[in-house]
Amino acid sequence: MTPTAGFYEIRVDGPKRRHYRLFCLLERDGHGNGLGGPSLVLITGMEKAFRTTFAKADYEAVRKLGNEYLARNPRSVAK
């Protein structure tokens, strides 16, 4: 679980000991927000070196993007 509450973090380990992360939100009311139904919405992705951590500012940037997405109705989506 990330320090960014309400977000889901998908973790993938890549070549040369790189860690890749996708930060997503669960959009439960997809029908009312321009989506076809409940959806997992990708907010952003980041990468980091093996055995390092993201800075607090990195998580704040994810939260800011998520809040920007949630503030729109209908949501801005690419299908």
KOLBA-110879 format. One record per atom (N, C-alpha, C, O): x, y, z. Coordinates in steps of 0.02 Angstrom, whole numbers. Atoms other than C-alpha are relative to their C-alpha. Layout:
# residues N
X|Y|Z
...
***
This chain:
# residues 79
42|-59|0
0|0|0
44|62|0
94|66|36
-39|-62|4
65|171|-45
-26|50|51
-81|43|77
24|-53|-44
54|325|64
-56|42|-31
-82|87|2
52|-38|34
-72|392|-64
-65|-39|7
-78|-84|-32
61|37|-15
-239|334|7
-50|4|-58
-57|56|-89
49|4|53
-372|279|-117
28|-18|-68
-9|-31|-115
-33|19|63
-247|240|-253
23|-72|4
37|-99|58
-28|67|5
-193|70|-312
67|5|-35
74|43|-83
-67|-2|29
-11|39|-352
14|-69|-30
15|-119|6
-17|61|35
30|-93|-482
75|-2|-6
105|45|-32
-73|4|-2
209|-153|-462
25|-53|-49
0|-109|-51
-32|46|46
316|-232|-597
75|11|5
99|67|4
-73|-3|-1
500|-273|-587
24|-12|-71
4|-60|-104
-24|4|68
592|-245|-749
73|-20|-4
104|-38|46
-70|18|10
762|-280|-823
47|49|35
29|106|50
-52|-40|-31
921|-214|-744
-22|28|68
-2|83|88
21|-15|-68
837|-210|-573
-35|68|5
-22|107|51
41|-61|-1
717|-67|-614
-70|-20|25
-94|-75|9
68|10|-24
548|-54|-528
-45|49|-36
-31|109|-39
48|-41|35
400|10|-626
-65|0|39
-87|-52|65
62|-7|-38
241|75|-543
-53|37|-41
-38|86|-74
58|-34|28
69|120|-609
-46|19|57
-60|-23|100
46|-23|-52
-45|223|-498
-69|10|-31
-77|46|-80
67|2|28
-230|198|-527
-52|17|54
-39|12|114
58|-11|-43
-399|246|-454
-56|-47|-23
-62|-59|-83
58|39|17
-553|136|-448
-58|48|-8
-78|82|39
57|-44|15
-695|231|-532
-63|-43|4
-82|-75|-45
59|42|-11
-849|146|-460
-61|23|-40
-99|-18|-64
57|-27|35
-975|262|-542
20|18|-71
13|76|-92
-23|-13|68
-908|245|-718
-55|23|-46
-43|66|-89
55|-20|43
-1079|261|-800
-15|74|7
-30|107|-43
15|-71|-11
-1105|433|-723
57|47|-14
51|107|-8
-59|-42|10
-931|493|-766
32|-9|-69
92|1|-77
-26|4|68
-913|461|-952
34|-66|-17
65|-71|-70
-29|66|12
-855|279|-939
-56|-50|-10
-114|-35|4
51|51|13
-946|119|-985
-24|-35|62
-74|-72|58
18|33|-63
-957|60|-805
58|7|48
103|47|36
-56|-3|-47
-843|31|-656
66|-12|-37
71|-57|-78
-63|2|37
-664|58|-715
59|11|45
54|45|96
-64|-15|-31
-485|56|-658
33|53|-44
47|40|-103
-25|-56|38
-414|224|-713
73|11|15
92|21|73
-71|-13|-7
-228|247|-742
11|75|9
-10|115|-32
-15|-70|-14
-168|410|-664
69|19|-25
77|69|-60
-68|-13|23
19|402|-695
43|-61|12
23|-108|46
-49|53|-12
170|289|-699
67|31|20
82|87|2
-67|-23|-20
343|304|-622
46|-60|2
24|-118|3
-50|53|-7
503|204|-612
52|21|51
63|80|63
-52|-14|-49
640|188|-484
51|-56|-1
38|-110|-26
-53|49|-4
802|98|-454
-14|-51|55
-53|-37|101
7|53|-49
813|-63|-354
19|27|70
69|61|79
-10|-18|-71
800|-36|-164
3|75|13
38|97|58
8|-71|-15
758|148|-175
-74|13|14
-116|-30|2
70|-17|-14
600|237|-122
-17|65|-37
27|104|-55
24|-62|29
495|373|-199
0|53|55
-12|38|114
1|-55|-47
506|542|-116
-73|19|16
-118|2|-22
66|-23|-19
357|617|-26
-29|44|-55
-90|41|-68
22|-43|54
347|744|-168
-26|-41|-60
-72|-18|-95
25|43|53
324|601|-292
-71|-22|13
-114|-19|-31
68|21|-18
171|537|-199
-48|60|-1
-106|52|-17
42|-60|3
106|715|-185
-19|16|-72
-75|38|-85
14|-12|71
119|732|-374
-54|-48|-25
-97|-29|-64
51|49|19
18|572|-396
-68|22|28
-118|20|-8
62|-22|-32
-114|636|-274
-28|61|-37
-89|65|-47
23|-60|36
-123|803|-366
-31|-19|-67
-84|8|-84
28|23|63
-152|716|-534
-67|-35|11
-114|-25|-27
62|35|-16
-285|605|-455
-55|48|19
-113|39|-2
50|-50|-20
-374|753|-376
-24|40|-60
-83|58|-64
18|-36|61
-371|844|-543
-50|-42|-41
-99|-16|-66
45|45|36
-452|693|-626
-68|-3|34
-120|2|0
63|7|-37
-585|676|-490
-41|64|-1
-102|62|8
36|-64|-1
-630|861|-500
-40|11|-64
-83|56|-65
35|-10|64
-693|843|-679
-61|-45|-4
-60|-102|17
60|41|12
-869|786|-723
-35|27|-62
-62|82|-59
-24|69|6
-882|709|-846
76|-2|2
110|48|-12
-72|10|-7
-708|640|-820
34|6|-68
4|-9|-120
-41|0|60
-570|667|-947
28|-70|-8
69|-92|33
-23|69|10
-540|493|-1017
21|-11|-72
-7|20|-118
-21|22|66
-450|417|-1165
-20|-73|-5
-2|-113|39
24|69|7
-529|256|-1228
38|-35|-55
24|-94|-68
***
